[in-house]
Amino acid sequence: MSTPSWRTRLLLNEDLNFLLTNRIPRMTATRAVGWLSHIESPALARLLIWVWSRFTQLDLSESKQQQFSSMHACFTRELVDGARPADARANVLCSPSDGIVGACGRIDDTTVLQAKGFSYELRDLVGSDDTAQRFAGGRYITLRLTSAMYHRFHAPASMQVTGVDYISGDTWNVNPIALKRVERLFCKNERAVVHCRLRDSGLDMALVPVAAVLVASIRLHFANVLLHLRYKGPNHIPCTATLEKGQEMGWFEHGSTIIVLLPDAVSLAPGIETGQHVKAGQALALVSPT
């Protein structure tokens, strides 16, 4: 058996990983990386992408571009046409993004599992009792996007966006190591709650993009505002948008998490379980026939 590389040993050392990604000035580091990633210099971009690829499984084979003017352009890259086809079945809700299923299952009244032994209340995540009650007893799926993944997210179904709530917060790392150590972590970080109504069934759905260390910018096309650490409000952003299944909704600046909240009339698709790798457009949940 081959000996793990020093990079692998570094990433697998939980104490060191947690120290390096959380016990630092998180917001200062996040702003600095944001500034660095936006510098328009192809030479600097090549260097930064090379360094990035030494620590991750970065794969640009599906990228529409192969040369980038900045690291940000690589982070938010588009894929070649047809790379993420949406499951066309009418009762299927697609994954909005590439990701790893961090946790999933039934919402216990309004309590959601963050990691084994840690839970949080929906109200603390979404900032509203009314929103929490709409998904009481329903289903949830937590999708973690690593830094090397495709960072754009898409409509899981044909639907109407009815509004967005922005909740300012911290920038803790959202990897499994931090999720096992920081209680209610998703409720502490900067996030947005995207309220949706499924066109065919009329059911409510919510997508909650959560920012993290080194990534505190969320672009939502229909909100016409870049949500980031310096954004001061308003907290509720009135907006409406009619989206077709698979249509692009926005992107993260780096890697983070999307929490999908679903009502009781929706079940998880076969094979969706903790640890499963999924891609945008893949079947994530099924709407029960009425």
Secondary structure, DSSP 8 states (H G I E B T S, - for coil): -----HHHHHHH-HHHHHHHHHSS-HHHHHHHHHHHHT---HHHHHHHHHHHHHHS----TTBS-SS-SSHHHHHT--B-TTSS-----TTEEE-SS-EEEEEEEE-BTTEEEEETTEEEEHHHHHS-HHHHHHTTT-EEEEEE--TTS--EEE-SSSEEEEEEEEE--B----SHHHHTTSTTHHHHB-EEEEEEEETTT--EEEEEEE-BTTB-EEEEGGGTEEEETT----SEE---EEE-TT-EEEEESS--EEEEEE-TTEEE-TT--TT-EE-TTSEEEEE---
